[in-house]
Amino acid sequence: MDIFAYIDPGSGSYLVQVIVAAILGISFYFKSLMTWVKSIFGIKPKTQDKDQKPHE
């Protein structure tokens, strides 16, 4: 028995868009979650002073 899967171009592009949006959504969620957890423990993000040169 042969089973052929067919995805037309409209559905295929929608599927790709859903997958990309899900990956980006998950990454932003975990980034905000890590920021929230760090703020609970009092860890502040590293910032550079404007007078200092960036490290090479």
C-alpha positions in Angstrom: 0.0 0.0 0.0 1.5 3.3 -1.1 0.8 6.4 0.9 1.7 9.7 -0.7 1.8 12.8 1.3 1.0 16.0 -0.5 1.3 19.5 0.9 0.3 22.3 -1.5 2.4 25.4 -1.6 0.0 27.5 0.5 -0.2 24.9 3.3 3.5 24.3 3.1 4.4 28.0 3.5 1.8 28.3 6.4 3.4 25.3 8.1 6.9 26.8 7.8 5.6 30.1 9.2 4.0 28.3 12.1 7.2 26.4 12.9 9.3 29.6 12.7 6.9 31.5 14.9 6.8 28.7 17.5 10.6 28.6 17.7 10.9 32.4 18.1 8.1 32.4 20.6 9.7 29.7 22.7 13.1 31.4 22.6 11.6 34.8 23.7 9.6 33.1 26.4 12.7 31.4 27.9 14.8 34.6 27.6 12.2 36.5 29.6 11.9 33.6 32.0 15.7 33.7 32.6 15.6 37.5 33.1 12.8 37.0 35.7 14.7 34.3 37.5 17.9 36.4 37.5 16.0 39.3 38.9 14.8 37.2 41.8 18.4 36.4 42.7 19.6 39.9 42.3 21.7 39.2 39.2 21.9 42.3 37.0 22.8 42.2 33.3 26.3 43.3 32.4 26.5 46.8 31.0 29.4 48.7 29.5 30.1 52.3 30.5 30.1 54.7 27.6 33.6 56.0 28.6 35.2 52.5 28.4 36.4 50.9 25.2 34.9 47.5 24.5 37.1 44.5 25.2 38.8 43.0 22.1 
